[in-house]
Amino acid sequence: VLNSELDTLFRNNGSTFNALTVSSKATVDVSASLTTDAGDMILNADTDSNGTGRIFFVFDPTLTSAGDITLNSSSGAPGIDVNSSVTMFAAGTINVNDDFNATINATLNADDGINVNGDFIANQNIILNGDANGTADGNDTISFADGVTLQSNSGNISLNTSQALGAFAVNAGNGI
């Protein structure tokens, strides 16, 4: 568990943890790949809820978790910003709990489904794979909070799931 009064930065070289929980009052800045080899990965930004923190990804990081991946940023904050592409792999579920904006591609692969609780936008391709292990086991759902927008400005949107749930809008630049 990492707790920070200000920013938490992951830079230069990739890091592997058994499990990882980060709680930052300001920004969680990820510019290197992160891996958990035994448990969940939880990134919490703006934990004081003053609306100034965010989760920020740059330099095409890959997040890999032996369990779930959860991204939390307080509502009203800048949210989850990706100034590059980002790729995520989770043996469990991926939870995106704020608005997500990627300047290039966003690829999320989870064995047990994906939950999107904010607008999800990428300038290029969006790939959401809720069944990354290829086993139809009832946990492969991609769920969107009601009113969420899934938008690719100039790329494709690909959803691999046994079921997509929620009342959400889809805007695809090149197609679905």
TAJO-V306422 format. One record per residue. N is the residue number from 1. RES is the residue in one small letter. PSI is psi in whole degrees, 0 to 359 (none if undefined). OMEGA is omega in radians with two decimals (NA if undefined). Layout:
# TAJO-V306422
n = [N	N]
res = [RES	RES]
psi = [PSI	PSI]
omega = [OMEGA	OMEGA]
This chain:
# TAJO-V306422
n = [1	2	3	4	5	6	7	8	9	10	11	12	13	14	15	16	17	18	19	20	21	22	23	24	25	26	27	28	29	30	31	32	33	34	35	36	37	38	39	40	41	42	43	44	45	46	47	48	49	50	51	52	53	54	55	56	57	58	59	60	61	62	63	64	65	66	67	68	69	70	71	72	73	74	75	76	77	78	79	80	81	82	83	84	85	86	87	88	89	90	91	92	93	94	95	96	97	98	99	100	101	102	103	104	105	106	107	108	109	110	111	112	113	114	115	116	117	118	119	120	121	122	123	124	125	126	127	128	129	130	131	132	133	134	135	136	137	138	139	140	141	142	143	144	145	146	147	148	149	150	151	152	153	154	155	156	157	158	159	160	161	162	163	164	165	166	167	168	169	170	171	172	173	174	175	176]
res = [v	l	n	s	e	l	d	t	l	f	r	n	n	g	s	t	f	n	a	l	t	v	s	s	k	a	t	v	d	v	s	a	s	l	t	t	d	a	g	d	m	i	l	n	a	d	t	d	s	n	g	t	g	r	i	f	f	v	f	d	p	t	l	t	s	a	g	d	i	t	l	n	s	s	s	g	a	p	g	i	d	v	n	s	s	v	t	m	f	a	a	g	t	i	n	v	n	d	d	f	n	a	t	i	n	a	t	l	n	a	d	d	g	i	n	v	n	g	d	f	i	a	n	q	n	i	i	l	n	g	d	a	n	g	t	a	d	g	n	d	t	i	s	f	a	d	g	v	t	l	q	s	n	s	g	n	i	s	l	n	t	s	q	a	l	g	a	f	a	v	n	a	g	n	g	i]
psi = [126	124	134	138	339	242	152	124	131	110	164	294	148	156	145	134	158	309	160	124	122	129	114	134	341	249	142	113	116	108	21	156	146	141	140	134	0	339	199	162	119	121	116	122	158	46	344	359	37	2	14	348	167	167	128	123	138	158	35	53	157	130	127	127	137	347	228	159	126	128	117	130	139	145	144	342	171	342	219	111	132	108	45	208	160	143	136	140	126	132	343	232	150	127	119	106	31	175	139	124	121	135	340	249	153	121	116	123	120	140	331	35	170	136	124	116	28	168	143	110	137	145	334	236	146	125	117	111	102	358	55	333	355	17	114	95	13	356	19	16	142	117	134	134	146	135	357	147	132	115	130	122	324	24	196	158	127	124	121	107	158	339	135	127	150	158	93	158	145	127	113	126	315	347	172	none]
omega = [3.07	3.07	-3.10	3.04	3.13	-3.08	2.97	-3.03	2.99	-3.02	2.98	-3.07	3.07	-3.13	3.09	3.14	2.98	3.03	-3.07	2.98	3.13	3.06	-3.09	3.08	-3.14	-2.98	2.90	-3.04	-3.08	3.09	3.06	-3.12	3.12	-3.13	2.88	-3.07	-3.14	-3.04	-3.04	3.01	-3.11	3.11	-3.13	3.09	3.11	-3.08	3.06	3.04	3.10	3.04	-3.09	-3.09	3.12	2.92	-3.05	3.09	3.10	3.11	2.99	-3.12	3.01	3.04	-3.13	-3.09	3.03	3.10	3.13	2.91	3.11	3.11	-3.14	2.98	-3.01	3.08	-3.07	3.07	3.10	3.06	-3.11	-3.08	3.13	-3.13	-3.11	2.93	3.03	3.09	3.12	3.05	3.10	3.04	3.08	-3.08	2.97	3.13	3.10	-2.95	3.02	3.08	-3.06	-3.13	3.14	3.13	3.14	-3.06	3.02	-3.14	3.14	-3.13	3.13	3.10	-3.02	3.01	-3.10	3.05	-3.12	-3.06	3.07	3.10	-3.09	-3.01	3.01	3.10	3.12	-2.99	2.99	3.06	3.09	-3.09	-3.14	-3.12	-3.05	3.14	3.09	-3.13	3.12	-3.06	3.13	3.14	-2.95	-3.04	2.91	-3.08	3.10	3.04	3.13	3.10	-3.14	3.03	3.02	-2.96	2.95	-3.07	-3.11	-3.13	3.14	2.98	3.12	3.09	3.06	-3.03	3.01	-3.11	3.01	-3.06	3.05	3.06	-3.03	3.14	3.11	3.05	-3.10	3.14	-3.09	3.11	3.14	NA]
